[in-house]
Amino acid sequence: MENDYENFLREYNLFQANRDILHNRIFNNFENEIELERLQRIFNEYQNLDVKIRLAFGIREIRLNNFFVSDKENDLKLCHLLYYKLADLWFAYETYIKFYTETVGASKNKIEWIDSVVHLNYAQSIEISRSLELIQDKLNEIYSIQAKRELLIEYLNYSLENSIHGQRRRLNEIIVKVKNSQFNLTNSEILTIIYAVRNNFVHNGETTVVPEIFGYQNKVELLKILYPYLAVFTLKISNFTFTRV
């Protein structure tokens, strides 16, 4: 699945190579106590990030015990899988934030940082720019159809009920854009939607068939464009931050 995503393999291979580079730097600074301690702290966060990323990418199938629940097929099966992959990848993304903080010595907002002037070099990278362009095109292709757009708006309003503070404000802004068929969403707006879907699934009891207002065919359609974006995005920002180690 992931290997088919544009720019994925290059970024993933670089991500894995960075781990080895960091390990070698630790070895070469064995006698420099202060630098060794700094690198070891960074390595610990990078290792946590590596494990969580590989777990998200490594889930290929969810097998069910038919004593409890019948097997899912086709889009229903894929929807079920992508929920878990997206949730696990978001956990990896949150670990990236810790890796960034340990590396740079500064914290940043989980969502809105990517569109700030301070981090413009991240957003303007070829890989993230391309990922954003691809997802904007897909959103426009799918939700330019009025019936589908209305269903998405209903789902975003449902997500709004379980959101607070900045997340709620951003969702309201996205809903206005979607109503006006404006699909040139920013990186932070895409992350806002991903965060909403993840929270619905992890915290609010959402499943492939709940809520019924946005059936699994609609959910899988949305997940199929959100997950590839987050996959390449998380790898790229991790690799970019690594240059500051």
C-alpha positions in Angstrom: 0.0 0.0 0.0 2.5 2.7 1.2 5.1 1.8 -1.4 2.7 3.1 -4.1 2.5 6.6 -2.5 4.4 9.3 -4.4 7.8 10.1 -2.6 7.1 7.5 0.1 9.9 5.1 -0.5 12.6 7.7 -0.8 11.5 9.4 2.5 11.1 6.1 4.3 14.6 4.9 3.3 16.1 8.2 4.4 14.2 7.9 7.7 15.7 4.5 8.3 19.2 5.7 7.3 19.0 8.6 9.7 18.6 6.1 12.6 21.9 4.5 11.7 23.6 7.9 11.3 22.4 8.9 14.8 23.6 5.6 16.2 27.1 6.2 14.7 27.2 9.7 16.1 26.5 8.3 19.6 29.4 5.9 19.2 31.7 8.6 17.9 30.9 10.9 20.8 31.4 8.2 23.5 34.0 10.3 25.4 32.0 13.6 25.1 29.7 13.2 28.0 27.5 16.3 27.4 27.1 15.6 23.7 26.6 11.9 24.3 23.8 12.6 26.7 22.1 15.0 24.2 22.3 12.5 21.4 21.1 9.6 23.5 17.9 11.6 24.5 17.3 12.4 20.9 17.9 8.8 19.9 15.4 7.5 22.4 12.7 9.7 20.9 13.7 8.8 17.4 13.6 5.1 18.3 10.1 5.6 19.7 9.1 7.4 16.5 10.6 4.6 14.4 8.8 1.9 16.2 5.4 3.6 15.9 5.8 4.5 12.3 6.8 1.0 11.3 3.8 -0.4 13.3 1.4 1.9 11.4 2.9 1.0 8.0 3.3 -2.7 8.9 -0.4 -3.4 9.5 -1.6 -5.1 6.3 -4.7 -6.9 7.5 -7.0 -7.2 10.4 -8.2 -10.7 10.9 -11.4 -11.3 12.9 -12.5 -14.2 15.1 -15.8 -15.2 13.5 -17.1 -16.4 16.8 -17.5 -12.7 17.7 -17.9 -10.9 14.4 -18.2 -11.9 10.8 -15.4 -11.0 8.3 -15.5 -7.7 6.5 -15.1 -7.6 2.8 -13.9 -5.1 0.1 -14.4 -1.4 1.1 -15.8 -2.3 4.5 -12.6 -4.3 5.2 -10.4 -1.6 3.9 -12.2 1.1 5.9 -11.6 -1.0 9.1 -7.9 -1.3 8.3 -7.4 2.3 7.5 -9.0 3.5 10.7 -6.4 1.5 12.7 -3.5 2.6 10.4 -4.5 6.2 10.6 -4.8 6.1 14.4 -1.4 4.4 14.8 0.2 6.9 12.4 -1.2 9.8 14.4 0.3 8.3 17.5 3.6 8.3 15.6 3.0 11.9 14.6 2.6 12.9 18.2 5.9 11.2 19.0 7.5 13.2 16.2 6.4 16.4 18.2 8.4 15.0 21.1 11.4 14.2 18.9 11.3 17.8 17.5 11.2 19.3 21.0 14.1 17.2 22.1 16.1 18.0 19.0 15.4 21.7 18.7 14.8 22.6 22.3 11.5 24.2 21.6 7.9 23.1 21.5 5.3 23.7 18.8 1.5 23.4 18.3 0.4 20.0 17.2 -1.6 21.3 14.3 -1.0 24.9 13.3 2.8 25.0 13.4 3.1 23.7 9.8 1.5 26.9 8.3 3.5 29.4 10.5 6.2 31.6 8.9 8.8 30.1 11.3 8.3 26.6 9.7 7.9 27.7 6.2 10.8 25.6 5.0 8.8 22.5 6.0 5.6 23.5 4.2 7.5 24.6 1.1 9.5 21.3 0.8 8.8 19.5 -2.5 7.4 16.5 -0.9 4.9 18.2 1.4 3.9 20.7 -1.3 3.2 17.8 -3.6 1.3 15.8 -1.0 -0.9 18.9 -0.3 -1.5 19.4 -4.0 -2.5 15.7 -4.4 -5.0 15.8 -1.6 -6.5 19.1 -2.7 -7.0 17.6 -6.2 -8.7 14.5 -4.7 -10.9 16.6 -2.4 -12.0 18.6 -5.4 -12.6 15.5 -7.5 -14.7 13.8 -4.9 -16.6 16.6 -3.2 -17.3 18.8 -6.1 -20.3 16.5 -6.4 -23.0 18.2 -4.3 -24.4 15.1 -2.7 -21.0 14.0 -1.5 -20.1 17.5 -0.4 -23.3 17.7 1.8 -22.4 14.3 3.4 -18.9 15.5 4.2 -20.3 18.7 5.7 -22.7 16.7 7.9 -19.8 14.5 9.0 -17.6 17.6 9.8 -20.5 19.0 11.8 -20.7 15.7 13.7 -17.0 16.0 14.4 -17.5 19.6 15.6 -19.7 18.3 18.4 -16.7 16.5 19.9 -14.2 19.3 19.4 -13.0 22.2 21.6 -10.9 25.3 21.4 -8.6 25.6 18.4 -9.8 22.4 16.8 -13.4 23.6 16.9 -12.5 26.9 15.4 -10.5 25.3 12.6 -13.3 22.8 11.8 -15.8 25.7 11.5 -13.5 27.4 9.1 -13.1 24.2 7.0 -16.9 23.7 6.9 -17.3 27.2 5.5 -14.7 26.4 2.8 -16.3 23.1 1.9 -19.8 24.7 1.7 -18.3 27.1 -0.9 -16.6 24.3 -2.8 -13.2 25.7 -1.8 -10.9 22.7 -1.5 -7.6 24.6 -1.4 -7.2 23.5 2.2 -3.9 24.3 4.0 -1.7 21.7 5.6 -3.0 22.6 9.1 -6.6 22.2 7.8 -5.8 18.7 6.5 -4.2 17.8 9.8 -7.4 19.2 11.5 -9.6 16.8 9.6 -7.2 13.9 10.2 -7.2 14.7 13.9 -11.0 14.9 13.9 -11.3 11.4 12.3 -8.7 10.0 14.6 -10.5 11.4 17.7 -13.9 10.2 16.5 -12.4 6.7 16.1 -10.3 6.6 19.3 -12.4 8.5 21.7 -15.9 8.9 20.4 -17.0 5.4 19.4 -16.9 5.9 15.7 -16.7 2.6 13.7 -17.1 1.7 10.0 -20.9 1.8 10.4 -21.3 4.5 13.2 -22.3 7.3 12.7 -24.7 6.3 9.9 -24.8 9.8 8.5 -21.4 9.1 6.8 -21.5 5.4 5.7 -18.4 3.2 5.3 -18.2 3.9 1.6 -17.8 7.6 2.3 -15.5 7.0 5.2 -13.1 4.8 3.2 -13.1 7.3 0.4 -12.0 10.0 2.8 -9.5 7.7 4.6 -7.9 6.7 1.3 -6.8 10.3 0.7 -6.0 11.3 4.3 -3.8 8.4 5.2 -1.3 8.7 2.2 -0.9 12.4 3.0 -0.1 11.8 6.7 2.3 9.0 5.8 4.5 11.1 3.5 4.0 14.2 5.7 5.2 12.4 8.9 8.3 11.0 7.2 9.2 14.3 5.6 9.0 16.4 8.7 10.9 13.8 10.6 13.7 13.7 8.1 13.7 17.5 7.9 14.0 17.8 11.7 16.8 15.2 11.7 19.0 17.7 9.8 19.0 19.8 13.0 20.3 17.0 15.3 
